[in-house]
Amino acid sequence: MIARRQLLVRALGVALLLCSVAVAAQSAPPLTTDQVVSTLVRRNAERAEALRSFDATRHYQLNYRGFPVDKEGSMVVDARFVAPASKQLKIVSEEGSRLLLDRVLHKLLEGEQEASSPENRDRVALTPANYDFHLTGSEALPSGSAYVLQVEPKTHNKFLYRGKIWVDAHDFAVVRIVAQPSKNPSFWIKQSDIEHTYRKVGNFWLPEKNHTITQVRLGGKSELTILYNDYKITDPHALNSNPAKLAAVATIALPAVR
């Protein structure tokens, strides 16, 4: 009995040691805020150069609950990105409330086109010119270790946001955003909470899901979900690029219900 206990204790000790080694191997190397941000900006520039075009399908679902009546709306959109900032967004199908479709979902597409225009592209980029950054630590995500940074916009541009970003410790790409818009898009909006996640497609991190909950001043609440599916990297150069240098990048406008 004693021998069995000793063997069990040793086995548990070995298991704990292996777990600690595995965690240490995945932990983010200690870096300063400036080091993380400068590497993120540099990698973003490399990815923007490498990712010349891709196609995808998006599924939008918007549910409103409150005054005067509950409403729902949904649409499917085919998206094509062509560098440096051309986005072709084609509505394939839509159903539900015309009010939500015309006044909210269609406006989201218009806002994304506006954010990616040449005159706005530099103003919305995730750079020290537009944001103040503060490294708060690191976390283990299912995709790997990530640096966590608090971001604060330097201007009240409607396409900027304040909150937290998670930066993959290996690829130095943003993999998660939890934030609120820098500027309230409408008097009728009390608060919008946004969570945006990315997934790796080949050598790139691309948008995976957006979930936005908006509180309306009259007491209603809307819930927006965008799913990004069926990615196809259509540029041969991107498919053959060095994966050590790549991870994601198309500037996106985080949607806030207007």
Secondary structure, DSSP 8 states (H G I E B T S, - for coil): -HHHHHHHHHHHHHHHHHHHHHHHHHS-----HHHHHHHHHHHHHHHHHH--EEEEEEEEEEEEESSS--EEEEEEEEEEEETTTEEEEEEEEEEE-HHHIIIIIHHHHHHHHHHTSHHHHHHHSSSTTTEEEEEEEEEEETTEEEEEEEEEESS--TT-EEEEEEEETTT--EEEEEEEESS-S-TTEEEEEEEEEEEEETTEEEEEEEEEEEEETTS-EEEEEEEEEEEEE--HHHHTS-GGG--B----------
